[in-house]
Each structure stands twice: as C-alpha cells, then as structure tokens.
Amino acid sequence: MNKRYKQKFGKKFKIRRMYDLCDYLGKDILRDLKAFQRVCSAAPMEICEKDDLAGVRPETEKKWKDMIGKMIWSFEEILYDRGNAPGFPWEKTPEMEAYNKRVDEGLQLFAHHFKDLWF
C-alpha cells in the first residue's frame, strides 16, 4: 500500500473489505436479521390491520417473520452459495430465472423494510 493511499484512507483502512463489500456487509446483516427474527414481536404498520393497533395479532406477526425469513434466505444464498441454484448464473433457463426472482424478492423486501427493522 503506498503513502498516498494511507494518507487518504488512514492506517485502519483494510483493502480486503473492498474486494467483496457484499460479503463483508452481508455477513453482519445476516447475523443481525437472524437475531431480529428471534426477538421480534412487532410488525410494520404497513402490514398491520386496522384492528392491530391495540396489539399485533399472531397472524400479522407470523407474516412479518415470514418476510424476514425471505430476507434471510436471500442473504444466505448470496453469501454461502447453498446450492439451491438450478444451474449456472449466466444460464437463462426458466428455473434459473425463478431462482433469481426469489433471491431478488428477499433483497427487495430488505430494502423496502430497512427502516422497519427495529423493536
């Protein structure tokens, strides 16, 4: 690492983090999503019914935990290559497109409900 690089980013900067930022951040996100799913007892207002305002119904809580489960599944597939993919990523088979759509659904849920991940 040259001097200019150290001056710009500091001594604590680790270049290996930048090689695969998805992997670096994804592991922390996955760990925290799993913990959140275990302790979560609320749900976002968006998926709550009008009569849920007094307390979250079990059906609503289950729906929210299922959504978090989809997020977890997507992160696990991306990070650990669980072998659920029906082929190679560059193949355009219907099975591969369905798999990619399922992975994208979990990531979109994560992006959409990012501000709702609190308790």
C-alpha positions in Angstrom: 0.0 0.0 0.0 1.5 3.3 -1.0 1.8 6.5 1.1 -0.9 8.5 -0.7 -3.4 5.6 -0.1 -2.6 5.6 3.6 -3.0 9.3 3.8 -6.3 9.3 2.0 -7.9 6.4 3.8 -5.9 6.2 7.1 -4.0 3.3 8.6 -7.1 1.5 9.8 -8.5 1.1 6.3 -8.5 -2.6 5.2 -8.3 -3.1 1.4 -9.6 -6.7 1.7 -13.0 -5.3 2.8 -13.3 -3.6 -0.6 -12.7 -6.8 -2.6 -16.2 -8.0 -1.8 -18.3 -5.5 0.0 -21.3 -7.6 -0.4 -19.7 -10.4 1.5 -18.2 -8.1 4.1 -21.5 -6.3 4.9 -23.8 -9.3 4.2 -22.4 -11.4 7.0 -23.2 -8.8 9.6 -26.6 -8.2 8.1 -27.4 -11.9 8.0 -26.4 -12.4 11.6 -28.5 -9.4 12.8 -31.5 -10.5 10.7 -31.5 -13.9 12.3 -31.3 -12.4 15.8 -34.0 -9.9 14.9 -36.3 -12.7 13.7 -35.9 -14.5 17.0 -36.7 -11.5 19.3 -39.1 -9.5 17.1 -42.6 -9.1 18.5 -43.9 -6.2 16.4 -44.7 -5.6 12.7 -44.5 -2.6 10.4 -47.7 -0.5 10.2 -47.8 -1.2 6.5 -48.7 -4.9 7.0 -50.8 -4.4 10.2 -54.6 -4.5 10.0 -56.7 -1.6 11.4 -57.7 -3.6 14.5 -54.0 -4.5 15.1 -53.4 -1.0 16.7 -54.1 -2.3 20.2 -51.6 -5.1 19.7 -50.1 -7.2 16.9 -52.1 -10.3 16.1 -50.4 -13.6 15.7 -51.2 -13.8 12.0 -49.6 -10.4 11.4 -46.5 -11.3 13.4 -46.2 -14.6 11.5 -46.4 -12.7 8.2 -43.7 -10.3 9.3 -41.4 -13.2 10.5 -42.0 -14.9 7.1 -40.9 -11.8 5.3 -37.8 -11.6 7.5 -37.2 -15.3 6.6 -37.3 -14.5 2.9 -34.7 -11.8 3.6 -32.5 -14.3 5.5 -32.8 -16.9 2.7 -31.7 -14.4 0.1 -28.6 -13.3 2.1 -27.7 -17.0 2.8 -28.0 -17.8 -0.9 -25.8 -14.9 -1.9 -23.2 -15.4 0.8 -22.8 -19.1 1.2 -23.9 -20.5 -2.2 -26.2 -23.0 -0.6 -26.5 -25.0 -3.9 -30.2 -24.2 -4.4 -29.5 -22.6 -7.8 -30.7 -24.9 -10.6 -27.8 -24.1 -12.9 -25.1 -21.6 -13.6 -25.8 -17.8 -13.0 -25.4 -16.9 -16.7 -27.9 -19.5 -17.9 -31.3 -18.2 -18.9 -33.4 -21.2 -18.0 -36.9 -20.7 -16.5 -35.7 -22.4 -13.3 -32.7 -20.1 -13.0 -34.9 -17.0 -13.6 -37.4 -18.2 -10.9 -34.4 -18.7 -8.5 -33.1 -15.2 -9.3 -36.5 -13.8 -8.8 -36.8 -15.4 -5.4 -33.4 -14.0 -4.3 -34.3 -10.6 -5.6 -37.7 -10.7 -3.7 -35.8 -11.1 -0.4 -33.4 -8.3 -1.2 -36.3 -6.0 -2.3 -38.1 -6.8 1.0 -34.9 -5.9 2.9 -34.6 -2.6 1.0 -38.3 -1.8 1.4 -38.5 -2.6 5.1 -35.0 -1.4 6.1 -36.5 1.3 8.3 -38.8 -1.2 9.9 -36.1 -3.4 11.3 -36.3 -2.2 14.9 -38.2 -3.3 18.0 
